[in-house]
Amino acid sequence: MTEARRRRKKNRVTSLDIAHRAGVSQATVSRVLAGSPLVNPETRRRVEQAVRELNYKVDRHASSLRTQRAGTLALLLFEDPTPDDSHINPFFLSMLGSITRACARHGHDLLVSFQQLSDDWHADYEDSMKADGLILLGYGDYLTYRAKLETLVAQGTHFVRWGQVEPGQPGVSIGCDNHAGGRLAGQHLLACGRRQVAFLGDASSRFPEFQARYQGCDAALREAGLGLSPALQADADSTEEAGFKATRELLARGQPFDAIFAASDLIAIGAIHALKEAGLRVPDDVSVVGFDGTAMARLADPPLTTVVQDTSRAGELLVSTLLQLVRDQPVQSVMLPPTLEIRASSMR
């Protein structure tokens, strides 16, 4: 060991120094640094202040050897069809930012990669100490994906997913209240004087989030003596191209409609392009409402009315819930309330 390294080691701040500065035991400092909920808020505040004052840095390698934890969470994205090479749904990009910030606040690193559904790659992350737990974003066909979630539960893998919260589902989910979001869209379109509402998106159990949005809108319309007609529903995955094709399919059926509720912003933007190509004006002839609250909704022409999902709160909950699972603390699934952001695509 060089003289410089010996000096650095001698001058390194330890948890004992933190304990002395905060007036607590070394064990209490360890509990605070590990994120234990057993420490009262005032004691936690004193320890955290001492950490900042002494510029204490956690030795991640030593800590992981003691706790058998990596100090890293893995975020696994599902590959979606996109017009560029990202293969990431734009909605998840904003959530990626909030998850990254939440990990930093909790003192964890974040490993980002794509999901591989053909093997046990999910479980390998935790088994090989690459990550303490998994955050799953996106899933494709849920009926197929559910089997993978059941396998993760059986293997004891720590994971939390973003998605529809339903009774009896495998594992823990953080999601938007999609039914409430659909109701917001339906109520808004009724207030705009619309009565023949089309729905774009797969409303089957294969896509439970889209299905809940459909059911919420239908419930709002039924309260007004109306409802969504099967003749005005067209399947579409969450891409602009799918929204464009689904709208052209609707127009070809010859069934009149004066509004479109799209299951995602991407679908809605594709729908607007198709309506314009057919010579229809948005919103004069057809009102359009999307779902997600993506940045591109503001840039659409006209700007898109959309049901907004709280990605900032979602990122924090995904990280904090997963860390509770890793620490064997009780957790539960959570549905976040959506809001409606009204823009020019729906209001005449």
C-alpha positions in Angstrom: 0.0 0.0 0.0 1.4 3.4 -1.0 1.8 6.2 1.5 -1.0 8.2 -0.2 -3.4 5.3 0.1 -2.5 4.8 3.8 -3.2 8.5 4.5 -6.6 8.3 2.7 -7.5 5.2 4.6 -6.5 6.8 7.9 -8.5 10.0 7.2 -11.6 8.2 5.9 -14.8 9.0 7.8 -16.5 5.9 9.3 -19.9 5.1 10.6 -18.5 5.5 14.1 -17.6 9.1 13.3 -21.2 9.6 12.1 -22.6 8.1 15.3 -20.4 10.4 17.5 -21.5 13.5 15.5 -25.2 12.6 15.6 -25.2 11.4 19.3 -26.5 7.9 18.4 -25.1 4.4 18.4 -23.2 2.9 15.5 -26.0 0.4 15.0 -28.5 3.2 14.6 -26.3 4.8 11.9 -26.2 1.4 10.1 -30.0 1.2 10.3 -30.4 4.7 8.8 -28.0 3.9 6.0 -29.8 0.7 5.2 -33.1 2.6 5.0 -34.7 0.8 8.0 -38.2 2.1 8.9 -37.5 1.4 12.6 -35.6 4.7 13.1 -37.7 7.6 14.2 -37.8 10.7 11.9 -35.8 13.0 14.3 -33.0 10.5 14.8 -32.9 9.9 11.0 -32.7 13.6 10.4 -29.7 14.0 12.8 -27.8 11.0 11.2 -28.4 12.3 7.7 -27.2 15.8 8.7 -24.1 14.3 10.2 -23.5 12.3 6.9 -23.7 15.5 4.9 -21.5 17.5 7.3 -18.8 14.8 7.3 -19.2 14.1 3.6 -19.5 10.4 4.4 -19.4 8.0 1.4 -20.8 4.5 1.7 -18.4 1.7 0.7 -20.8 -0.1 -1.7 -18.6 -3.2 -2.1 -18.2 -3.7 1.7 -21.9 -3.1 2.3 -23.0 -5.6 -0.4 -20.7 -8.3 1.1 -22.3 -7.7 4.5 -25.9 -7.6 3.3 -25.6 -9.9 0.3 -27.2 -7.0 -1.7 -25.8 -5.4 -4.8 -27.1 -1.9 -4.1 -28.5 -1.9 -7.7 -31.9 -2.2 -9.1 -32.6 -3.4 -12.6 -35.2 -1.7 -14.9 -36.3 -4.0 -17.6 -38.1 -2.5 -20.6 -40.3 -4.3 -23.0 -39.3 -3.7 -26.6 -42.1 -1.8 -28.4 -42.4 -1.1 -32.1 -41.2 2.4 -32.8 -40.3 4.4 -36.0 -36.8 4.9 -34.6 -34.2 2.5 -33.2 -35.1 3.1 -29.5 -37.9 0.4 -29.3 -39.0 2.2 -26.2 -42.6 3.6 -25.9 -42.3 7.4 -25.4 -44.5 7.2 -22.3 -41.8 5.1 -20.6 -39.1 7.6 -21.4 -40.5 10.1 -18.9 -41.0 7.3 -16.3 -37.4 6.3 -16.9 -36.2 9.7 -15.8 -38.3 9.7 -12.6 -37.1 6.1 -11.7 -33.5 7.2 -12.2 -34.0 10.2 -9.9 -35.8 8.1 -7.3 -32.9 5.5 -7.3 -30.4 8.3 -6.8 -32.4 9.7 -3.8 -32.5 6.2 -2.3 -28.7 5.7 -2.8 -29.1 2.9 -5.4 -27.6 2.5 -8.9 -29.9 1.6 -11.8 -29.2 -1.0 -14.4 -31.4 -0.6 -17.6 -31.9 -3.3 -20.2 -34.6 -4.9 -22.3 -36.7 -7.9 -21.1 -36.0 -11.3 -22.6 -39.1 -13.4 -22.4 -37.7 -16.6 -23.8 -35.8 -17.8 -20.7 -35.2 -17.1 -17.0 -33.2 -14.0 -17.7 -35.3 -11.9 -15.2 -34.5 -14.2 -12.3 -30.8 -14.4 -13.3 -30.4 -10.7 -12.4 -31.1 -11.3 -8.7 -29.6 -14.8 -8.5 -26.3 -13.5 -9.9 -26.2 -10.5 -7.5 -26.4 -8.1 -10.5 -29.4 -6.5 -8.9 -31.4 -6.6 -5.7 -34.8 -6.5 -7.5 -36.5 -5.8 -10.8 -38.8 -3.0 -12.1 -40.7 -4.2 -15.2 -42.1 -1.7 -17.7 -44.4 -3.0 -20.5 -45.5 -6.5 -21.3 -47.1 -7.0 -24.7 -49.9 -9.6 -24.5 -50.7 -9.9 -20.8 -52.2 -13.4 -21.0 -48.8 -14.6 -22.3 -46.8 -12.4 -19.9 -48.7 -13.5 -16.8 -47.0 -16.9 -16.9 -43.6 -15.2 -16.6 -44.8 -13.2 -13.6 -46.1 -16.3 -11.9 -42.7 -17.9 -12.4 -41.0 -14.9 -10.8 -43.2 -15.2 -7.8 -42.5 -18.9 -7.5 -38.8 -18.3 -7.6 -39.0 -15.6 -4.9 -37.7 -12.9 -7.2 -38.2 -9.3 -5.8 -40.0 -7.4 -8.6 -42.6 -4.7 -9.1 -44.3 -3.9 -12.4 -46.0 -0.9 -13.9 -49.5 -1.9 -15.1 -53.1 -2.5 -14.4 -53.9 -3.4 -10.8 -56.2 -6.3 -10.6 -57.4 -8.8 -7.9 -55.3 -12.0 -7.8 -52.6 -10.8 -10.1 -49.0 -12.2 -9.6 -46.7 -9.9 -7.6 -47.1 -6.2 -6.9 -48.1 -3.6 -9.4 -48.1 0.2 -9.4 -50.5 1.6 -12.0 -52.9 4.3 -13.1 -56.6 4.0 -12.3 -57.3 3.4 -16.0 -61.1 3.0 -15.4 -61.2 6.4 -13.8 -59.2 7.8 -16.7 -61.6 6.4 -19.2 -64.5 8.0 -17.3 -62.7 11.4 -17.5 -62.4 11.0 -21.2 -66.1 10.0 -21.6 -67.4 12.8 -19.4 -65.3 15.3 -21.3 -66.6 14.2 -24.7 -70.2 14.3 -23.4 -69.5 17.9 -22.2 -68.3 18.7 -25.7 -71.6 17.6 -27.1 -70.3 14.3 -28.6 -72.6 11.3 -28.6 -71.1 8.8 -31.0 -67.7 7.9 -29.5 -65.3 5.5 -31.2 -62.6 3.7 -29.3 -59.2 2.8 -30.7 -57.3 0.1 -28.9 -57.6 -3.6 -28.1 -60.2 -3.8 -25.4 -59.8 -7.5 -24.6 -58.3 -9.1 -21.5 -55.0 -9.4 -23.4 -54.5 -5.7 -22.8 -56.1 -5.0 -19.4 -55.0 -1.3 -19.3 -56.7 -0.6 -22.6 -59.7 -2.7 -21.5 -60.2 -0.7 -18.3 -60.0 2.6 -20.3 -62.7 1.3 -22.6 -64.9 0.2 -19.7 -64.5 3.5 -17.9 -65.5 5.5 -21.0 -68.4 3.2 -21.6 -69.6 3.6 -18.0 -69.6 7.4 -18.4 -71.5 7.3 -21.6 -74.1 4.8 -20.2 -74.8 7.2 -17.4 -76.0 9.6 -20.2 -78.1 6.8 -21.8 -75.5 6.1 -24.5 -72.5 3.7 -24.5 -69.6 2.6 -26.7 -70.7 0.6 -29.7 -68.8 -2.5 -30.8 -69.2 -1.2 -34.4 -67.1 1.8 -33.4 -64.2 -0.1 -31.8 -61.1 -0.9 -33.7 -58.0 -2.8 -32.4 -54.7 -0.9 -32.3 -51.4 -1.3 -30.4 -49.7 1.8 -29.1 -48.2 3.2 -32.3 -49.1 6.1 -34.6 -49.2 3.7 -37.5 -51.7 1.5 -35.7 -53.9 4.5 -34.9 -53.8 5.6 -38.5 -54.8 2.2 -39.8 -57.5 1.7 -37.2 -59.1 5.1 -38.1 -59.1 4.3 -41.8 -60.8 1.0 -40.9 -63.5 2.9 -38.9 -64.1 5.3 -41.8 -64.4 2.4 -44.2 -67.2 0.9 -42.1 -69.4 3.9 -42.9 -70.7 4.0 -39.3 -70.9 7.7 -38.2 -68.9 9.0 -35.2 -68.2 12.4 -33.9 -65.4 11.6 -31.4 -62.5 9.2 -30.9 -61.1 8.1 -27.6 -57.7 6.5 -28.2 -56.1 4.1 -25.7 -52.8 6.0 -26.0 -51.5 9.3 -27.2 -49.6 7.6 -30.1 -52.8 6.0 -31.3 -54.6 9.3 -31.1 -51.9 11.2 -33.1 -52.1 8.5 -35.8 -55.9 9.0 -35.8 -55.6 12.7 -36.3 -53.4 12.1 -39.4 -56.0 9.7 -40.8 -58.9 12.1 -40.2 -57.1 14.9 -41.9 -56.3 12.7 -44.9 -60.0 11.9 -45.2 -60.8 15.6 -45.2 -62.3 15.8 -41.7 -61.5 18.6 -39.3 -60.3 18.1 -35.7 -62.1 19.0 -33.5 -64.9 20.6 -35.7 -66.0 17.3 -37.2 -64.4 14.8 -34.8 -63.1 15.4 -31.3 -60.0 13.3 -30.3 -58.8 12.4 -26.8 -55.7 10.4 -26.0 -54.3 8.7 -22.9 -50.8 8.9 -21.3 -49.9 12.6 -21.1 -46.7 12.3 -23.2 -44.7 15.4 -24.3 -45.7 14.8 -28.0 -49.3 15.4 -27.1 -48.6 19.1 -26.6 -46.8 19.2 -30.0 -49.6 17.5 -32.0 -51.6 19.4 -34.6 -53.9 20.4 -33.1 -52.5 19.9 -29.5 -54.0 16.7 -28.1 -56.4 16.5 -25.2 -55.1 13.6 -23.1 -55.6 11.7 -19.8 -52.4 12.2 -17.9 -50.6 9.5 -15.9 -48.4 10.8 -13.0 -45.0 9.4 -14.1 -43.2 11.4 -11.4 -45.1 9.8 -8.6 -45.1 6.4 -10.4 -41.3 6.4 -10.5 -40.9 7.1 -6.8 -43.5 4.4 -5.9 -41.9 1.8 -8.2 -38.5 2.3 -6.5 -39.7 2.7 -2.9 -42.0 -0.3 -3.2 -39.3 -2.5 -4.6 -36.9 -1.5 -1.9 -39.5 -2.4 0.7 -39.8 -5.8 -0.9 -36.1 -6.3 -0.9 -36.1 -5.5 2.9 -39.0 -8.0 3.5 -41.4 -5.2 4.5 -45.1 -5.4 3.7 -46.2 -3.8 0.4 -49.3 -3.4 -1.6 -50.3 -2.6 -5.1 -51.3 1.1 -5.7 -53.5 2.8 -8.3 -52.6 6.4 -9.0 -55.4 8.9 -10.0 -55.2 10.3 -13.5 -56.0 13.9 -14.6 -57.4 15.3 -17.8 -55.5 17.9 -19.7 -57.8 19.6 -22.2 -56.4 21.0 -25.4 -57.6 22.0 -28.9 -58.1 18.5 -30.3 -61.5 18.1 -28.5 -62.9 21.5 -27.9 -64.7 23.4 -30.7 
